[in-house]
Amino acid sequence: MRRIDSTKVRQVKSEQLLRIEDHDFAMRPGFGGSAIPVGIDVQIESIDSISEVDMDFTMTLYLRHYWKDERLSFQSNNNRSMTFDGRLIKKIWVPDVFFVHSKRSFIHDTTMENIMLRVYPDGNVLFSLR
């Protein structure tokens, strides 16, 4: 039996698998209808500095968003999710989350942006960033 050389199998791009080109991701899911629920959780990694003089502090945290976008649903025989890096985030709708009264914030990017996007077959999305 010959084994299939996986290096020669044509890779399917995530944009093709999720049909990115078929939808207008400038609009939120279900635009024109009721609002979609967006879940958020925050995991504090560390509180790095506190300044009583400047009345501020520095904190490292993980921010996770959860929502459902049926436009991203896909066929799956094994019901597994697909995980992507930050490049796909620029092509889909993502909730606009911000911290009120924040002086400054940034995405941790030691070697590359610390962003993860996981999409489930039913269109549920997990977006995590540090």
N, CA, C and O atoms as a GROMACS GRO file, in nm:
protein
  520
    1MET      N    1   0.083  -0.119   0.000
    1MET     CA    2   0.000   0.000   0.000
    1MET      C    3   0.087   0.125   0.000
    1MET      O    4   0.186   0.134   0.072
    2ARG      N    5   0.048   0.218  -0.081
    2ARG     CA    6   0.119   0.346  -0.082
    2ARG      C    7   0.053   0.440   0.017
    2ARG      O    8  -0.070   0.447   0.027
    3ARG      N    9   0.135   0.511   0.087
    3ARG     CA   10   0.084   0.612   0.180
    3ARG      C   11   0.072   0.744   0.107
    3ARG      O   12   0.154   0.777   0.021
    4ILE      N   13  -0.029   0.819   0.141
    4ILE     CA   14  -0.049   0.951   0.080
    4ILE      C   15   0.050   1.049   0.143
    4ILE      O   16   0.061   1.059   0.265
    5ASP      N   17   0.120   1.120   0.058
    5ASP     CA   18   0.215   1.221   0.105
    5ASP      C   19   0.137   1.346   0.142
    5ASP      O   20   0.088   1.417   0.055
    6SER      N   21   0.125   1.373   0.272
    6SER     CA   22   0.044   1.486   0.318
    6SER      C   23   0.100   1.621   0.276
    6SER      O   24   0.028   1.721   0.278
    7THR      N   25   0.228   1.626   0.239
    7THR     CA   26   0.285   1.753   0.194
    7THR      C   27   0.238   1.790   0.055
    7THR      O   28   0.249   1.905   0.013
    8LYS      N   29   0.186   1.692  -0.019
    8LYS     CA   30   0.141   1.717  -0.156
    8LYS      C   31  -0.009   1.733  -0.166
    8LYS      O   32  -0.061   1.758  -0.275
    9VAL      N   33  -0.080   1.718  -0.056
    9VAL     CA   34  -0.224   1.736  -0.057
    9VAL      C   35  -0.253   1.885  -0.058
    9VAL      O   36  -0.195   1.961   0.021
   10ARG      N   37  -0.341   1.928  -0.147
   10ARG     CA   38  -0.374   2.070  -0.156
   10ARG      C   39  -0.445   2.115  -0.028
   10ARG      O   40  -0.548   2.059   0.010
   11GLN      N   41  -0.390   2.214   0.036
   11GLN     CA   42  -0.448   2.267   0.159
   11GLN      C   43  -0.569   2.353   0.127
   11GLN      O   44  -0.567   2.431   0.032
   12VAL      N   45  -0.674   2.339   0.206
   12VAL     CA   46  -0.793   2.422   0.191
   12VAL      C   47  -0.775   2.543   0.281
   12VAL      O   48  -0.750   2.528   0.401
   13LYS      N   49  -0.787   2.662   0.226
   13LYS     CA   50  -0.772   2.783   0.305
   13LYS      C   51  -0.890   2.798   0.399
   13LYS      O   52  -1.002   2.759   0.367
   14SER      N   53  -0.864   2.856   0.516
   14SER     CA   54  -0.970   2.877   0.614
   14SER      C   55  -1.081   2.964   0.557
   14SER      O   56  -1.198   2.944   0.589
   15GLU      N   57  -1.045   3.061   0.474
   15GLU     CA   58  -1.146   3.149   0.415
   15GLU      C   59  -1.242   3.070   0.326
   15GLU      O   60  -1.361   3.100   0.322
   16GLN      N   61  -1.190   2.969   0.255
   16GLN     CA   62  -1.275   2.886   0.170
   16GLN      C   63  -1.364   2.796   0.254
   16GLN      O   64  -1.483   2.784   0.227
   17LEU      N   65  -1.306   2.735   0.356
   17LEU     CA   66  -1.381   2.642   0.441
   17LEU      C   67  -1.495   2.715   0.513
   17LEU      O   68  -1.605   2.661   0.527
   18LEU      N   69  -1.469   2.836   0.560
   18LEU     CA   70  -1.570   2.912   0.633
   18LEU      C   71  -1.653   3.002   0.542
   18LEU      O   72  -1.739   3.077   0.591
   19ARG      N   73  -1.630   2.997   0.412
   19ARG     CA   74  -1.706   3.076   0.314
   19ARG      C   75  -1.704   3.226   0.348
   19ARG      O   76  -1.808   3.292   0.346
   20ILE      N   77  -1.587   3.278   0.379
   20ILE     CA   78  -1.570   3.418   0.416
   20ILE      C   79  -1.618   3.511   0.305
   20ILE      O   80  -1.682   3.613   0.332
   21GLU      N   81  -1.588   3.477   0.181
   21GLU     CA   82  -1.624   3.564   0.068
   21GLU      C   83  -1.774   3.569   0.041
   21GLU      O   84  -1.820   3.659  -0.028
   22ASP      N   85  -1.850   3.475   0.095
   22ASP     CA   86  -1.994   3.468   0.069
   22ASP      C   87  -2.077   3.563   0.156
   22ASP      O   88  -2.198   3.576   0.135
   23HIS      N   89  -2.014   3.629   0.253
   23HIS     CA   90  -2.090   3.709   0.349
   23HIS      C   91  -2.027   3.846   0.369
   23HIS      O   92  -1.908   3.866   0.342
   24ASP      N   93  -2.108   3.940   0.417
   24ASP     CA   94  -2.061   4.074   0.450
   24ASP      C   95  -2.033   4.079   0.599
   24ASP      O   96  -2.124   4.097   0.680
   25PHE      N   97  -1.907   4.062   0.636
   25PHE     CA   98  -1.872   4.059   0.778
   25PHE      C   99  -1.851   4.200   0.835
   25PHE      O  100  -1.808   4.214   0.950
   26ALA      N  101  -1.880   4.303   0.757
   26ALA     CA  102  -1.880   4.438   0.814
   26ALA      C  103  -2.003   4.456   0.903
   26ALA      O  104  -2.005   4.542   0.991
   27MET      N  105  -2.105   4.375   0.879
   27MET     CA  106  -2.228   4.378   0.959
   27MET      C  107  -2.226   4.266   1.061
   27MET      O  108  -2.168   4.159   1.038
   28ARG      N  109  -2.290   4.291   1.175
   28ARG     CA  110  -2.296   4.188   1.278
   28ARG      C  111  -2.389   4.076   1.234
   28ARG      O  112  -2.470   4.095   1.144
   29PRO      N  113  -2.379   3.960   1.296
   29PRO     CA  114  -2.471   3.851   1.263
   29PRO      C  115  -2.616   3.892   1.288
   29PRO      O  116  -2.647   3.952   1.391
   30GLY      N  117  -2.704   3.859   1.197
   30GLY     CA  118  -2.846   3.890   1.215
   30GLY      C  119  -2.877   4.038   1.213
   30GLY      O  120  -2.971   4.082   1.278
   31PHE      N  121  -2.798   4.117   1.138
   31PHE     CA  122  -2.820   4.262   1.132
   31PHE      C  123  -2.963   4.292   1.092
   31PHE      O  124  -3.017   4.232   0.998
   32GLY      N  125  -3.024   4.385   1.164
   32GLY     CA  126  -3.163   4.420   1.140
   32GLY      C  127  -3.258   4.351   1.234
   32GLY      O  128  -3.372   4.393   1.251
   33GLY      N  129  -3.212   4.244   1.297
   33GLY     CA  130  -3.292   4.171   1.394
   33GLY      C  131  -3.250   4.209   1.536
   33GLY      O  132  -3.190   4.313   1.558
   34SER      N  133  -3.283   4.123   1.629
   34SER     CA  134  -3.248   4.150   1.768
   34SER      C  135  -3.097   4.136   1.789
   34SER      O  136  -3.027   4.072   1.710
   35ALA      N  137  -3.049   4.196   1.896
   35ALA     CA  138  -2.906   4.192   1.929
   35ALA      C  139  -2.863   4.048   1.957
   35ALA      O  140  -2.943   3.966   2.002
   36ILE      N  141  -2.738   4.019   1.930
   36ILE     CA  142  -2.688   3.885   1.962
   36ILE      C  143  -2.616   3.889   2.097
   36ILE      O  144  -2.545   3.984   2.127
   37PRO      N  145  -2.635   3.785   2.177
   37PRO     CA  146  -2.565   3.781   2.306
   37PRO      C  147  -2.415   3.759   2.285
   37PRO      O  148  -2.374   3.676   2.204
   38VAL      N  149  -2.336   3.834   2.358
   38VAL     CA  150  -2.190   3.818   2.357
   38VAL      C  151  -2.146   3.795   2.500
   38VAL      O  152  -2.169   3.879   2.587
   39GLY      N  153  -2.084   3.681   2.524
   39GLY     CA  154  -2.032   3.651   2.657
   39GLY      C  155  -1.887   3.694   2.665
   39GLY      O  156  -1.813   3.686   2.567
   40ILE      N  157  -1.848   3.740   2.783
   40ILE     CA  158  -1.710   3.784   2.803
   40ILE      C  159  -1.662   3.730   2.936
   40ILE      O  160  -1.735   3.731   3.035
   41ASP      N  161  -1.538   3.682   2.938
   41ASP     CA  162  -1.477   3.652   3.066
   41ASP      C  163  -1.334   3.704   3.064
   41ASP      O  164  -1.270   3.714   2.960
   42VAL      N  165  -1.287   3.737   3.182
   42VAL     CA  166  -1.154   3.794   3.201
   42VAL      C  167  -1.080   3.708   3.301
   42VAL      O  168  -1.131   3.679   3.409
   43GLN      N  169  -0.960   3.668   3.265
   43GLN     CA  170  -0.873   3.596   3.357
   43GLN      C  171  -0.752   3.683   3.382
   43GLN      O  172  -0.674   3.709   3.290
   44ILE      N  173  -0.736   3.727   3.505
   44ILE     CA  174  -0.623   3.814   3.539
   44ILE      C  175  -0.499   3.728   3.560
   44ILE      O  176  -0.497   3.640   3.646
   45GLU      N  177  -0.398   3.755   3.481
   45GLU     CA  178  -0.271   3.683   3.488
   45GLU      C  179  -0.183   3.743   3.598
   45GLU      O  180  -0.124   3.670   3.677
   46SER      N  181  -0.175   3.876   3.602
   46SER     CA  182  -0.092   3.942   3.704
   46SER      C  183  -0.129   4.090   3.714
   46SER      O  184  -0.176   4.150   3.617
   47ILE      N  185  -0.106   4.145   3.831
   47ILE     CA  186  -0.112   4.290   3.851
   47ILE      C  187   0.032   4.331   3.872
   47ILE      O  188   0.094   4.300   3.974
   48ASP      N  189   0.085   4.402   3.774
   48ASP     CA  190   0.229   4.424   3.767
   48ASP      C  191   0.277   4.545   3.844
   48ASP      O  192   0.386   4.542   3.902
   49SER      N  193   0.200   4.650   3.847
   49SER     CA  194   0.244   4.768   3.921
   49SER      C  195   0.122   4.852   3.961
   49SER      O  196   0.022   4.857   3.890
   50ILE      N  197   0.135   4.916   4.075
   50ILE     CA  198   0.030   5.005   4.125
   50ILE      C  199   0.098   5.136   4.162
   50ILE      O  200   0.198   5.137   4.234
   51SER      N  201   0.045   5.246   4.113
   51SER     CA  202   0.100   5.378   4.144
   51SER      C  203  -0.008   5.461   4.212
   51SER      O  204  -0.106   5.500   4.149
   52GLU      N  205   0.011   5.488   4.339
   52GLU     CA  206  -0.083   5.573   4.411
   52GLU      C  207  -0.072   5.717   4.365
   52GLU      O  208  -0.171   5.791   4.367
   53VAL      N  209   0.047   5.759   4.326
   53VAL     CA  210   0.070   5.896   4.280
   53VAL      C  211  -0.008   5.922   4.150
   53VAL      O  212  -0.079   6.022   4.139
   54ASP      N  213   0.007   5.833   4.053
   54ASP     CA  214  -0.060   5.850   3.924
   54ASP      C  215  -0.202   5.794   3.923
   54ASP      O  216  -0.276   5.812   3.827
   55MET      N  217  -0.238   5.725   4.032
   55MET     CA  218  -0.368   5.661   4.044
   55MET      C  219  -0.396   5.566   3.927
   55MET      O  220  -0.501   5.571   3.864
   56ASP      N  221  -0.297   5.479   3.901
   56ASP     CA  222  -0.318   5.380   3.797
   56ASP      C  223  -0.247   5.249   3.832
   56ASP      O  224  -0.171   5.242   3.928
   57PHE      N  225  -0.273   5.148   3.754
   57PHE     CA  226  -0.209   5.018   3.773
   57PHE      C  227  -0.192   4.952   3.637
   57PHE      O  228  -0.256   4.990   3.539
   58THR      N  229  -0.106   4.854   3.633
   58THR     CA  230  -0.081   4.777   3.512
   58THR      C  231  -0.121   4.633   3.539
   58THR      O  232  -0.088   4.576   3.644
   59MET      N  233  -0.191   4.574   3.444
   59MET     CA  234  -0.242   4.438   3.464
   59MET      C  235  -0.227   4.361   3.332
   59MET      O  236  -0.248   4.415   3.224
   60THR      N  237  -0.191   4.234   3.344
   60THR     CA  238  -0.191   4.143   3.230
   60THR      C  239  -0.311   4.052   3.244
   60THR      O  240  -0.332   3.992   3.350
   61LEU      N  241  -0.390   4.040   3.139
   61LEU     CA  242  -0.510   3.959   3.148
   61LEU      C  243  -0.540   3.891   3.016
   61LEU      O  244  -0.492   3.932   2.910
   62TYR      N  245  -0.620   3.788   3.024
   62TYR     CA  246  -0.676   3.722   2.906
   62TYR      C  247  -0.821   3.765   2.895
   62TYR      O  248  -0.897   3.756   2.991
   63LEU      N  249  -0.859   3.811   2.778
   63LEU     CA  250  -0.995   3.854   2.751
   63LEU      C  251  -1.054   3.758   2.649
   63LEU      O  252  -1.001   3.743   2.539
   64ARG      N  253  -1.164   3.695   2.686
   64ARG     CA  254  -1.228   3.598   2.596
   64ARG      C  255  -1.370   3.645   2.563
   64ARG      O  256  -1.445   3.688   2.651
   65HIS      N  257  -1.406   3.635   2.437
   65HIS     CA  258  -1.539   3.670   2.389
   65HIS      C  259  -1.603   3.542   2.335
   65HIS      O  260  -1.535   3.458   2.277
   66TYR      N  261  -1.733   3.530   2.354
   66TYR     CA  262  -1.809   3.416   2.301
   66TYR      C  263  -1.933   3.469   2.231
   66TYR      O  264  -2.004   3.552   2.288
   67TRP      N  265  -1.959   3.424   2.112
   67TRP     CA  266  -2.082   3.460   2.042
   67TRP      C  267  -2.109   3.356   1.934
   67TRP      O  268  -2.027   3.267   1.910
   68LYS      N  269  -2.224   3.368   1.872
   68LYS     CA  270  -2.260   3.275   1.764
   68LYS      C  271  -2.278   3.354   1.636
   68LYS      O  272  -2.354   3.451   1.631
   69ASP      N  273  -2.209   3.310   1.533
   69ASP     CA  274  -2.222   3.369   1.400
   69ASP      C  275  -2.246   3.253   1.303
   69ASP      O  276  -2.151   3.186   1.262
   70GLU      N  277  -2.372   3.230   1.268
   70GLU     CA  278  -2.407   3.116   1.185
   70GLU      C  279  -2.344   3.123   1.046
   70GLU      O  280  -2.337   3.022   0.976
   71ARG      N  281  -2.298   3.241   1.006
   71ARG     CA  282  -2.230   3.253   0.877
   71ARG      C  283  -2.098   3.175   0.876
   71ARG      O  284  -2.048   3.141   0.770
   72LEU      N  285  -2.043   3.148   0.994
   72LEU     CA  286  -1.917   3.074   1.005
   72LEU      C  287  -1.936   2.924   1.027
   72LEU      O  288  -1.837   2.852   1.044
   73SER      N  289  -2.060   2.876   1.027
   73SER     CA  290  -2.083   2.733   1.048
   73SER      C  291  -2.025   2.654   0.931
   73SER      O  292  -2.014   2.705   0.820
   74PHE      N  293  -1.988   2.530   0.958
   74PHE     CA  294  -1.928   2.447   0.855
   74PHE      C  295  -1.963   2.301   0.880
   74PHE      O  296  -2.003   2.263   0.990
   75GLN      N  297  -1.949   2.220   0.776
   75GLN     CA  298  -1.976   2.076   0.787
   75GLN      C  299  -1.860   2.009   0.860
   75GLN      O  300  -1.743   2.038   0.833
   76SER      N  301  -1.893   1.918   0.952
   76SER     CA  302  -1.789   1.845   1.024
   76SER      C  303  -1.842   1.706   1.056
   76SER      O  304  -1.950   1.692   1.114
   77ASN      N  305  -1.765   1.605   1.019
   77ASN     CA  306  -1.804   1.467   1.047
   77ASN      C  307  -1.770   1.426   1.190
   77ASN      O  308  -1.831   1.334   1.245
   78ASN      N  309  -1.673   1.494   1.249
   78ASN     CA  310  -1.630   1.457   1.385
   78ASN      C  311  -1.664   1.563   1.489
   78ASN      O  312  -1.623   1.551   1.605
   79ASN      N  313  -1.739   1.666   1.450
   79ASN     CA  314  -1.787   1.770   1.541
   79ASN      C  315  -1.674   1.840   1.617
   79ASN      O  316  -1.688   1.873   1.734
   80ARG      N  317  -1.563   1.862   1.549
   80ARG     CA  318  -1.450   1.930   1.612
   80ARG      C  319  -1.444   2.075   1.568
   80ARG      O  320  -1.492   2.112   1.461
   81SER      N  321  -1.384   2.155   1.653
   81SER     CA  322  -1.367   2.296   1.621
   81SER      C  323  -1.240   2.314   1.537
   81SER      O  324  -1.156   2.225   1.526
   82MET      N  325  -1.229   2.434   1.478
   82MET     CA  326  -1.109   2.473   1.406
   82MET      C  327  -1.050   2.593   1.478
   82MET      O  328  -1.124   2.682   1.520
   83THR      N  329  -0.920   2.597   1.492
   83THR     CA  330  -0.852   2.705   1.561
   83THR      C  331  -0.766   2.783   1.462
   83THR      O  332  -0.696   2.725   1.380
   84PHE      N  333  -0.772   2.916   1.473
   84PHE     CA  334  -0.702   3.005   1.380
   84PHE      C  335  -0.621   3.108   1.459
   84PHE      O  336  -0.646   3.130   1.578
   85ASP      N  337  -0.525   3.169   1.392
   85ASP     CA  338  -0.450   3.278   1.455
   85ASP      C  339  -0.519   3.411   1.424
   85ASP      O  340  -0.631   3.412   1.372
   86GLY      N  341  -0.454   3.520   1.454
   86GLY     CA  342  -0.516   3.652   1.444
   86GLY      C  343  -0.545   3.701   1.304
   86GLY      O  344  -0.616   3.800   1.289
   87ARG      N  345  -0.493   3.637   1.200
   87ARG     CA  346  -0.516   3.686   1.064
   87ARG      C  347  -0.663   3.679   1.024
   87ARG      O  348  -0.710   3.766   0.950
   88LEU      N  349  -0.736   3.578   1.070
   88LEU     CA  350  -0.877   3.564   1.033
   88LEU      C  351  -0.964   3.668   1.103
   88LEU      O  352  -1.070   3.704   1.052
   89ILE      N  353  -0.921   3.716   1.217
   89ILE     CA  354  -0.996   3.817   1.293
   89ILE      C  355  -1.021   3.942   1.209
   89ILE      O  356  -1.125   4.006   1.221
   90LYS      N  357  -0.926   3.976   1.125
   90LYS     CA  358  -0.938   4.097   1.043
   90LYS      C  359  -1.042   4.083   0.933
   90LYS      O  360  -1.078   4.181   0.868
   91LYS      N  361  -1.092   3.960   0.910
   91LYS     CA  362  -1.184   3.935   0.800
   91LYS      C  363  -1.328   3.908   0.844
   91LYS      O  364  -1.416   3.899   0.759
   92ILE      N  365  -1.352   3.895   0.973
   92ILE     CA  366  -1.487   3.863   1.021
   92ILE      C  367  -1.535   3.970   1.120
   92ILE      O  368  -1.457   4.054   1.164
   93TRP      N  369  -1.662   3.966   1.153
   93TRP     CA  370  -1.718   4.056   1.253
   93TRP      C  371  -1.676   4.010   1.392
   93TRP      O  372  -1.683   3.891   1.424
   94VAL      N  373  -1.630   4.106   1.472
   94VAL     CA  374  -1.589   4.080   1.610
   94VAL      C  375  -1.651   4.188   1.697
   94VAL      O  376  -1.650   4.305   1.659
   95PRO      N  377  -1.705   4.153   1.815
   95PRO     CA  378  -1.763   4.256   1.903
   95PRO      C  379  -1.660   4.361   1.940
   95PRO      O  380  -1.541   4.331   1.956
   96ASP      N  381  -1.704   4.484   1.952
   96ASP     CA  382  -1.617   4.595   1.990
   96ASP      C  383  -1.617   4.607   2.142
   96ASP      O  384  -1.710   4.662   2.200
   97VAL      N  385  -1.514   4.554   2.205
   97VAL     CA  386  -1.503   4.554   2.351
   97VAL      C  387  -1.397   4.654   2.392
   97VAL      O  388  -1.289   4.660   2.333
   98PHE      N  389  -1.428   4.733   2.493
   98PHE     CA  390  -1.330   4.830   2.542
   98PHE      C  391  -1.348   4.847   2.693
   98PHE      O  392  -1.453   4.814   2.748
   99PHE      N  393  -1.246   4.899   2.757
   99PHE     CA  394  -1.248   4.926   2.900
   99PHE      C  395  -1.269   5.075   2.921
   99PHE      O  396  -1.188   5.156   2.876
  100VAL      N  397  -1.377   5.110   2.990
  100VAL     CA  398  -1.406   5.249   3.018
  100VAL      C  399  -1.297   5.304   3.110
  100VAL      O  400  -1.256   5.237   3.205
  101HIS      N  401  -1.250   5.423   3.084
  101HIS     CA  402  -1.148   5.495   3.163
  101HIS      C  403  -1.010   5.430   3.158
  101HIS      O  404  -0.927   5.454   3.244
  102SER      N  405  -0.986   5.348   3.058
  102SER     CA  406  -0.854   5.289   3.042
  102SER      C  407  -0.758   5.395   2.988
  102SER      O  408  -0.791   5.465   2.892
  103LYS      N  409  -0.642   5.406   3.047
  103LYS     CA  410  -0.542   5.502   2.999
  103LYS      C  411  -0.472   5.449   2.874
  103LYS      O  412  -0.443   5.525   2.782
  104ARG      N  413  -0.445   5.319   2.873
  104ARG     CA  414  -0.373   5.259   2.761
  104ARG      C  415  -0.392   5.109   2.766
  104ARG      O  416  -0.398   5.050   2.875
  105SER      N  417  -0.401   5.046   2.651
  105SER     CA  418  -0.407   4.901   2.645
  105SER      C  419  -0.341   4.855   2.516
  105SER      O  420  -0.334   4.930   2.419
  106PHE      N  421  -0.293   4.732   2.515
  106PHE     CA  422  -0.230   4.676   2.397
  106PHE      C  423  -0.240   4.525   2.401
  106PHE      O  424  -0.261   4.465   2.506
  107ILE      N  425  -0.225   4.464   2.284
  107ILE     CA  426  -0.227   4.319   2.273
  107ILE      C  427  -0.085   4.269   2.288
  107ILE      O  428   0.007   4.319   2.223
  108HIS      N  429  -0.067   4.172   2.374
  108HIS     CA  430   0.064   4.113   2.399
  108HIS      C  431   0.116   4.051   2.271
  108HIS      O  432   0.048   3.969   2.210
  109ASP      N  433   0.237   4.088   2.229
  109ASP     CA  434   0.290   4.039   2.102
  109ASP      C  435   0.440   4.015   2.108
  109ASP      O  436   0.516   4.077   2.033
  110THR      N  437   0.483   3.926   2.195
  110THR     CA  438   0.624   3.899   2.211
  110THR      C  439   0.688   3.854   2.079
  110THR      O  440   0.783   3.917   2.033
  111THR      N  441   0.638   3.748   2.018
  111THR     CA  442   0.688   3.706   1.888
  111THR      C  443   0.584   3.730   1.779
  111THR      O  444   0.618   3.757   1.664
  112MET      N  445   0.459   3.720   1.816
  112MET     CA  446   0.348   3.754   1.727
  112MET      C  447   0.227   3.785   1.815
  112MET      O  448   0.228   3.757   1.934
  113GLU      N  449   0.123   3.842   1.756
  113GLU     CA  450   0.005   3.876   1.835
  113GLU      C  451  -0.047   3.753   1.908
  113GLU      O  452  -0.058   3.645   1.850
  114ASN      N  453  -0.079   3.770   2.035
  114ASN     CA  454  -0.127   3.660   2.118
  114ASN      C  455  -0.280   3.654   2.107
  114ASN      O  456  -0.351   3.691   2.200
  115ILE      N  457  -0.328   3.607   1.992
  115ILE     CA  458  -0.471   3.602   1.961
  115ILE      C  459  -0.506   3.461   1.914
  115ILE      O  460  -0.430   3.398   1.840
  116MET      N  461  -0.621   3.413   1.957
  116MET     CA  462  -0.668   3.282   1.914
  116MET      C  463  -0.816   3.292   1.881
  116MET      O  464  -0.893   3.353   1.955
  117LEU      N  465  -0.855   3.231   1.771
  117LEU     CA  466  -0.995   3.225   1.730
  117LEU      C  467  -1.030   3.078   1.710
  117LEU      O  468  -0.963   3.008   1.635
  118ARG      N  469  -1.134   3.033   1.778
  118ARG     CA  470  -1.181   2.896   1.762
  118ARG      C  471  -1.325   2.902   1.712
  118ARG      O  472  -1.408   2.971   1.769
  119VAL      N  473  -1.353   2.829   1.603
  119VAL     CA  474  -1.486   2.826   1.544
  119VAL      C  475  -1.537   2.682   1.551
  119VAL      O  476  -1.467   2.589   1.514
  120TYR      N  477  -1.659   2.667   1.598
  120TYR     CA  478  -1.723   2.536   1.610
  120TYR      C  479  -1.816   2.514   1.492
  120TYR      O  480  -1.861   2.610   1.430
  121PRO      N  481  -1.847   2.388   1.458
  121PRO     CA  482  -1.930   2.360   1.340
  121PRO      C  483  -2.065   2.433   1.338
  121PRO      O  484  -2.116   2.465   1.231
  122ASP      N  485  -2.124   2.459   1.454
  122ASP     CA  486  -2.254   2.526   1.458
  122ASP      C  487  -2.246   2.678   1.450
  122ASP      O  488  -2.348   2.746   1.456
  123GLY      N  489  -2.124   2.732   1.437
  123GLY     CA  490  -2.106   2.877   1.426
  123GLY      C  491  -2.072   2.945   1.557
  123GLY      O  492  -2.053   3.067   1.558
  124ASN      N  493  -2.063   2.872   1.666
  124ASN     CA  494  -2.018   2.933   1.792
  124ASN      C  495  -1.871   2.971   1.779
  124ASN      O  496  -1.792   2.899   1.719
  125VAL      N  497  -1.836   3.087   1.835
  125VAL     CA  498  -1.702   3.144   1.820
  125VAL      C  499  -1.645   3.173   1.958
  125VAL      O  500  -1.715   3.225   2.045
  126LEU      N  501  -1.518   3.141   1.976
  126LEU     CA  502  -1.440   3.180   2.094
  126LEU      C  503  -1.324   3.262   2.043
  126LEU      O  504  -1.246   3.214   1.960
  127PHE      N  505  -1.311   3.383   2.092
  127PHE     CA  506  -1.203   3.474   2.053
  127PHE      C  507  -1.129   3.511   2.181
  127PHE      O  508  -1.188   3.568   2.273
  128SER      N  509  -1.001   3.478   2.187
  128SER     CA  510  -0.922   3.501   2.307
  128SER      C  511  -0.800   3.584   2.274
  128SER      O  512  -0.733   3.561   2.173
  129LEU      N  513  -0.770   3.682   2.359
  129LEU     CA  514  -0.650   3.762   2.340
  129LEU      C  515  -0.588   3.798   2.474
  129LEU      O  516  -0.657   3.803   2.576
  130ARG      N  517  -0.458   3.822   2.472
  130ARG     CA  518  -0.385   3.858   2.593
  130ARG      C  519  -0.343   4.001   2.584
  130ARG      O  520  -0.279   4.052   2.676
   0.00000   0.00000   0.00000
